[in-house]
Amino acid sequence: MKEKNNQINVVICDDHQVVLEGLRLIFNQSENIHITGIFHDGATMISFLETAATRPDVIVVDAHLGKNENGLDLINKVKDKSLYRWILFSSYVDKYLVFQAEKYGFQACLSKEVPASVMLSIIHEVEPRSFICYPAISRDENSRKKIESILEAKKGLTKRELEVMSMILTGENSKECADKLHISIYTFETHKKNIFRKFDINSTNELMRIAMDFNFI
């Protein structure tokens, strides 16, 4: 832990005011922690980081920032991201989110139900010895391979397949989706089959499950 006279500068990005206020109360319990910025969206936070006179030590980011903004993606939009310690904060933490957080370069992935004492201890840790998740979640090799394959499948989708997938996830029927994309129902179904093949699934329900687990929607 840092010595008491060493200040830890923290930035928070979350689109829920009640969460921001809760974190403010928790961090104010420590005389070492100084909140240098509180933001509701990623763009404003990134702008701050690029011009801030005092560099933050820790950045706490919500996994779901609203308006289809994914907190996971913010880390790759920040210049010199390795200068900061990144903590992903989420209402729901599972093995999929934990795996992605670690892969993207976060040092921790925490549920919003994390005890204040645990949150403070993680903030005070100068050099985390390993990736931290709360609650503790097993990350076995089989799960890792499955998650990797899904992420690779997502990267392998064409621009049109991504558009078709987005339409499928709205819950509308194929005819309605095809009409909105201005393509034939046959073309739509062909793209749909290719999407299912790439994800190695057989139903729209499976695609919906993957989309929710991996923040595709």
C-alpha positions as CSV (number, residue, x, y, z in Angstrom):
1,M,0.0,0.0,0.0
2,K,1.1,3.6,-0.5
3,E,2.3,5.6,2.5
4,K,-0.2,8.0,3.9
5,N,1.6,11.0,2.5
6,N,1.3,9.7,-1.0
7,Q,-1.8,10.8,-2.7
8,I,-3.7,8.5,-5.1
9,N,-5.5,10.4,-7.8
10,V,-8.6,8.7,-9.1
11,V,-10.9,9.4,-12.1
12,I,-14.4,7.9,-12.2
13,C,-16.5,7.4,-15.4
14,D,-20.1,6.1,-14.8
15,D,-23.4,7.2,-16.3
16,H,-25.4,6.7,-13.1
17,Q,-25.3,9.6,-10.7
18,V,-26.1,7.4,-7.7
19,V,-23.1,5.2,-8.4
20,L,-20.9,8.3,-8.7
21,E,-22.1,9.6,-5.4
22,G,-21.6,6.2,-3.8
23,L,-18.0,6.0,-5.0
24,R,-17.3,9.5,-3.9
25,L,-18.5,8.6,-0.4
26,I,-16.3,5.5,-0.4
27,F,-13.2,7.2,-1.6
28,N,-13.6,10.1,0.8
29,Q,-13.1,7.6,3.6
30,S,-9.4,7.6,2.7
31,E,-7.3,10.7,3.2
32,N,-4.9,9.3,0.6
33,I,-7.4,9.2,-2.2
34,H,-8.2,12.3,-4.2
35,I,-10.9,12.3,-6.9
36,T,-9.5,14.4,-9.8
37,G,-12.4,13.9,-12.2
38,I,-16.0,12.5,-12.4
39,F,-17.5,11.9,-15.8
40,H,-20.7,10.5,-17.2
41,D,-19.3,9.5,-20.6
42,G,-16.1,8.3,-22.2
43,A,-15.5,11.1,-24.6
44,T,-15.5,13.7,-21.9
45,M,-13.2,11.6,-19.7
46,I,-10.7,11.1,-22.6
47,S,-10.7,14.8,-23.3
48,F,-9.8,15.4,-19.6
49,L,-7.0,12.9,-19.6
50,E,-5.4,14.5,-22.7
51,T,-5.3,18.0,-21.0
52,A,-5.2,17.2,-17.2
53,A,-2.4,19.0,-15.4
54,T,-2.3,16.2,-12.8
55,R,-2.2,12.7,-14.2
56,P,-4.6,10.3,-12.4
57,D,-3.2,7.0,-11.0
58,V,-6.4,5.0,-11.2
59,I,-9.3,5.1,-13.6
60,V,-12.6,3.4,-12.6
61,V,-14.9,2.8,-15.6
62,D,-18.4,1.5,-15.8
63,A,-18.8,-1.5,-18.2
64,H,-22.0,-0.1,-19.6
65,L,-22.0,3.7,-20.1
66,G,-25.4,4.0,-21.9
67,K,-26.0,5.1,-25.5
68,N,-24.4,1.9,-26.6
69,E,-21.1,3.0,-25.2
70,N,-19.0,0.1,-24.0
71,G,-16.6,0.8,-21.1
72,L,-14.3,-1.9,-22.2
73,D,-13.5,0.0,-25.4
74,L,-12.4,3.1,-23.6
75,I,-9.0,1.8,-22.6
76,N,-7.9,1.5,-26.2
77,K,-9.0,5.0,-27.0
78,V,-6.7,6.5,-24.4
79,K,-3.1,7.5,-25.3
80,D,-0.5,6.0,-23.1
81,K,-3.1,3.8,-21.4
82,S,-0.3,2.0,-19.5
83,L,0.3,5.1,-17.4
84,Y,-2.9,4.3,-15.5
85,R,-4.4,1.5,-13.4
86,W,-7.7,0.5,-14.9
87,I,-10.7,-0.9,-12.9
88,L,-13.8,-2.1,-14.7
89,F,-17.0,-1.6,-12.6
90,S,-20.2,-3.5,-13.5
91,S,-23.6,-4.3,-12.1
92,Y,-23.1,-7.8,-13.4
93,V,-19.8,-9.7,-13.4
94,D,-19.4,-13.1,-15.1
95,K,-16.6,-15.1,-16.6
96,Y,-17.2,-13.4,-20.0
97,L,-16.8,-9.9,-18.7
98,V,-13.8,-10.9,-16.5
99,F,-12.0,-12.5,-19.4
100,Q,-12.5,-9.5,-21.7
101,A,-11.5,-7.0,-18.9
102,E,-8.2,-8.9,-18.4
103,K,-7.6,-9.2,-22.2
104,Y,-8.2,-5.5,-22.8
105,G,-5.7,-4.5,-20.1
106,F,-7.8,-3.8,-17.0
107,Q,-6.1,-4.6,-13.7
108,A,-9.4,-5.4,-12.0
109,C,-13.1,-6.2,-12.8
110,L,-15.4,-5.5,-9.9
111,S,-19.1,-6.0,-9.2
112,K,-20.9,-2.9,-7.9
113,E,-21.7,-5.0,-4.9
114,V,-18.0,-5.0,-3.9
115,P,-17.6,-4.0,-0.2
116,A,-16.2,-0.6,0.3
117,S,-13.2,-2.0,2.2
118,V,-12.3,-4.2,-0.7
119,M,-12.6,-1.3,-3.2
120,L,-10.3,0.8,-1.0
121,S,-7.7,-1.9,-0.7
122,I,-7.6,-2.3,-4.4
123,I,-7.2,1.4,-5.0
124,H,-4.4,1.6,-2.5
125,E,-2.5,-1.3,-4.1
126,V,0.5,0.3,-5.8
127,E,1.4,-2.6,-8.1
128,P,-1.3,-5.3,-8.2
129,R,0.4,-8.7,-8.3
130,S,-2.3,-10.2,-10.5
131,F,-5.6,-9.5,-12.1
132,I,-8.3,-9.0,-9.5
133,C,-12.0,-9.9,-9.9
134,Y,-14.8,-9.6,-7.4
135,P,-16.6,-11.8,-6.9
136,A,-13.8,-14.4,-7.5
137,I,-14.5,-16.2,-10.7
138,S,-12.8,-19.3,-12.0
139,R,-11.2,-18.9,-15.5
140,D,-10.5,-22.4,-16.7
141,E,-8.8,-23.2,-20.0
142,N,-11.9,-24.5,-21.7
143,S,-13.9,-21.4,-20.9
144,R,-11.0,-19.3,-22.1
145,K,-10.9,-21.1,-25.4
146,K,-14.6,-20.8,-25.9
147,I,-14.6,-17.1,-25.1
148,E,-11.6,-16.5,-27.5
149,S,-13.5,-18.3,-30.3
150,I,-16.5,-16.1,-29.9
151,L,-14.4,-12.9,-29.9
152,E,-12.6,-14.1,-33.0
153,A,-15.9,-15.0,-34.7
154,K,-17.2,-11.4,-33.9
155,K,-14.0,-10.0,-35.5
156,G,-14.6,-12.2,-38.6
157,L,-18.0,-10.8,-39.4
158,T,-18.3,-8.7,-42.5
159,K,-19.8,-5.2,-42.3
160,R,-23.1,-6.5,-43.8
161,E,-23.1,-9.4,-41.3
162,L,-22.7,-7.0,-38.5
163,E,-25.7,-5.0,-39.8
164,V,-27.8,-8.2,-40.1
165,M,-26.8,-9.3,-36.6
166,S,-27.8,-5.9,-35.2
167,M,-31.2,-6.3,-36.9
168,I,-31.6,-9.9,-35.6
169,L,-31.0,-8.7,-32.1
170,T,-33.9,-6.2,-32.3
171,G,-36.3,-9.2,-32.1
172,E,-38.1,-8.3,-35.4
173,N,-38.8,-11.1,-37.8
174,S,-36.6,-11.8,-40.8
175,K,-39.0,-10.1,-43.3
176,E,-39.1,-6.9,-41.3
177,C,-35.3,-6.9,-40.9
178,A,-34.7,-7.6,-44.6
179,D,-37.0,-4.7,-45.6
180,K,-35.2,-2.3,-43.3
181,L,-31.8,-3.3,-44.8
182,H,-33.3,-3.1,-48.3
183,I,-32.3,-6.6,-49.2
184,S,-34.3,-9.7,-50.1
185,I,-35.4,-12.2,-47.5
186,Y,-33.2,-14.8,-49.2
187,T,-30.1,-12.6,-48.8
188,F,-31.0,-11.9,-45.2
189,E,-31.4,-15.5,-44.4
190,T,-28.1,-16.3,-46.1
191,H,-26.2,-13.8,-44.0
192,K,-28.0,-15.1,-40.9
193,K,-26.9,-18.7,-41.6
194,N,-23.3,-17.4,-42.1
195,I,-23.4,-15.6,-38.7
196,F,-24.7,-18.7,-37.0
197,R,-22.0,-20.8,-38.6
198,K,-19.2,-18.4,-37.5
199,F,-20.4,-18.4,-34.0
200,D,-21.1,-22.2,-34.1
201,I,-24.7,-21.8,-32.9
202,N,-28.1,-22.9,-34.2
203,S,-30.6,-20.4,-33.0
204,T,-31.4,-16.7,-32.5
205,N,-31.7,-17.4,-28.7
206,E,-28.1,-18.5,-28.6
207,L,-27.1,-15.4,-30.5
208,M,-29.0,-13.2,-28.1
209,R,-27.3,-14.9,-25.2
210,I,-23.9,-14.3,-26.7
211,A,-24.8,-10.7,-27.5
212,M,-25.7,-10.0,-23.8
213,D,-22.7,-11.8,-22.4
214,F,-20.3,-10.0,-24.6
215,N,-21.9,-6.6,-24.7
216,F,-22.8,-6.7,-28.4
217,I,-26.0,-5.0,-27.5
